[in-house]
């Protein structure tokens, strides 16, 4: 089977995009095939693979796979990239609603500044494990730890310790280290399913920003975030002990297109 693919990235978080409306055969990809396509040595290379398919609830549906080949929970940067992809494919206008595993999402493509804004799910509750550590689900589950020694901590080693700990090994969890300094939240993330550090994680920086709002008692409604792959911003409103009207904002960029044979 020959497939046309499109490569997109959002602050270094990179994805293989497939148009399942135009080429429905891609909907039959299995875990082994997805894993090989995402392999950086033997395939195209990506943090994940996303299929755009038809939806009876919204403009289109996002089906997301981690690089290990498994279908996964919501991916924020992937959501911004598929919004840009759908716009580039002339499937939608600059304002859209799409279906994902965690529900419906509004998205806005801003051509003038080449950014995409993605509305995330509301967060009604979270857990605080200790003074510096939170667990929050922003479409995917995240462990967020604040540490002033942020730069000195090796995220892969730390992330694996948490992700495979007795508390989280069965379901897995994404692990974020954060530090708020000079009006910017710095975040590095270890992602389950990739089992490595990624340059950026949309649901991760969202969780880290909302937790930072609690941890640092921030009064503002926008938090600027610096990840390894670039800058993002989180807009939000406090809603009791939780949050609503949460938007993940940043670049989503087309990289290249090509064709690949899939056995």
N, C-alpha and C positions, 0 to 999 in steps of 0.2 A: 504494500500500500504506500503510495506516494502522497505526502502531505505538504501543503504550503504552510509555513509557520512565520510568525512575526516575533521579534525579540523587543521587549520593552524593559525599562528599568525606572524605578522610583527611588532616588537617593541611594543608588547602588544595590538595591534589592531587585534582582533581575528575574524575568519571567518569560517563558515561551507561551505565546498566545496562538490559539487555534480558533478559527471561525466555524463552529459546529452548525450554524444555520446554512452556510454555503457548502460546507463539506461535512455532512452528518456522520461519515465513516469514522471520524476522529472520536466520536462518542463511545466507540467500542474499544478504545485503548485499554490495555490491562496494566496492572501494577508494574510488571517487569518492563514493559515498553516505555511507560512514563519514566521510570527510574533511569533507563538507558538514555532517553532523550535529554534528561537533566544532567547526565554525567558530563563533567567538564573535560574529560579525556576521550571518552568514547562516543559522546553525543554532542548535542548543541551546547549544553551547559547552561544551568539556571538554578536559582533557589527554589523554583516551583514551575508548574505548568498549569495554565488556565484555559478552559474551554468556554467560549461564549456560545450559549445555546438559546433556543426559543423558550419563552415563558408565557403562561396563561395568566400571570399575576402582574407582570411588569413589562418594561421594554425588552428585557432579555434576562437570561440567567447566567450567573457566574458559577462554574464548577472548578474548584481549586484542588490541586494535588501538590503535596510537598515533594521535595527532590528524592525522597525514599520511595516514591511511587504511590503512597497512600493518600486517599482523599482526606482532606483535613478541614479544620474549622476556618473561620473567617480570616482573611489576610487583608490588612488595611492598605498597604502599598499596592498589593495586587488589585484591590478594588479600585484604587485610583488609576492604575494602569489599564484595567479593562474598560473603564469609563473613557479614557483617551482613545483606546483601541476601537471601541464601538463608534465613537465620534469619527475617527479617521476612516472607518469602513462605511461611513454614511448610513449607519443603522439608526442613529439617534441624532437629535439636535444637541446643543451645548448643555441643556438641562435634561436630566433623565432620572428614571427610577429603575433599579435593577434588583433582581432576586438573588440572594446568597443563602448560604446554609443557616445563617443566624437571623434571616428575615429580609425585609425590603430596605434598600438604601437609596437616598437621594444623592446625586452627584452633579457637579457643575464643572464644565471645562472652560477655563479662562484662557482664551487664545492670546489675549494681549500680553499677559505676563507668563504664559506657558506653564500654568499650574492647574491642578485639579483639586477641588474641594469635595470631600466625601463625608456624608453624615454617618456617624457610627451609632450603634445601639445605645440607648440610655443605660446608665449604671445605677441600679437601685441600692446595691449593698456591696460590701467588700470586707475582707478580714485583715486585721492588723495583728501579725504574729508576735511582734515585739516593737520597741520604740522606733526602730529603723526599717522595719520589714513589713510589706503588705502583700496580699494576694487579691487580685482583681480580675474579673472576666470582662473583656471589652470586645467580645466576639470570639476570642481565644483566651485561654487561661494564662495569667502572668504572675510571676513572682517578682516583686520590685524591692530592691534593697538600696538604701541611701548610705553612702560612705564617703567621707572626705578623702580617703586614700583611693578614690576611684581609679586614677591613672595607674596605680601600682598593682592593682588586682588583675590577674590574668583571667579573662572572662570565660574562656573555654574550660579551663580546669574548674573554676568556681561553678560554672553553669552545669557541668556534668555531675558535680557533687550534689547539687540541689535537685536536678532533674531525675537522677537515679536514686535519690534518697528514699527511705521507706515511706515517707509521706506522699511522694509524687511519682514513684517508679511505674505504677500500674497504668495510670492515664497519661503521664507525662505532663510537663509544664514548661513554658518559656521562661527564661531567667534574664532579668534586667538589672544591671548595676547603674546607679544614677548619682549625680551630684549637681546641685543648683548653685551656680556662681555667676556673678556679673550679669544678672538678669537673663541667664540662659540655662536651660536644663540640658545637661550632658548625659547621654544614654548609650550604653553598649549592651548588645543582646545576644544570648545563646538561644537558638530556636530548636525546639523538638521537631523531629521529622527531617530537618537538615542536619541536626546533631553537630552543629558548629556555630561559630559566630557568623552573623550576617551583617552586611554593611548598614542595614536599617531594618526595622520591623514596625509597620504601621500600628498594629494593635498594641505593640510593646511600648512605643513612645506615647501612645494615647494613655495607656495604663500608668506609665511613669509620670506623665504630666498631671493626671488627675490625683494620683497619690501625692505628688509634690504640692499640689494645691492644699491638701490636708496637712502634710508633714511640715510645710513651711508657712501654713496659714496665709496663703496668698490671696489678695483681694481682687486681683485682676481677672478678666475673662478670656485672656489670651496668654498662652505660654509658648515661648520660642524654644525649639529643641534642636540640639546639634547631635547628630548621629555620625558614625564613622563615614557614611556615604554622602552626607550633606545636611541641609537645614530643612526643618519642617515647623509647622505651628499647629497648636491645638486650641480651638475655640470651644468654650463650654459655658454652661450656666449651672450654678449650684442649685440643687433641688432637695432641700432637707439635708439628709446625711449622704445623698447621692448626687448624681449629675444628669443633666439632660441637654438637648440641643448641642451635641458634641460633634465637632467637625475636625477632620484631619486634612490639613492643607499643605501642598507642596508640589514639586515638579513630577511629571510622569512623561517619560521620553521614549520615543521610537528609536531603536538602535539599528536594526537591519532586518531584512526578510530573506527567505530562501526556501528551498524544498528539501525534504528528507524522505528516504525510504524506510519504512517501518515493517519489520518482519513479524 
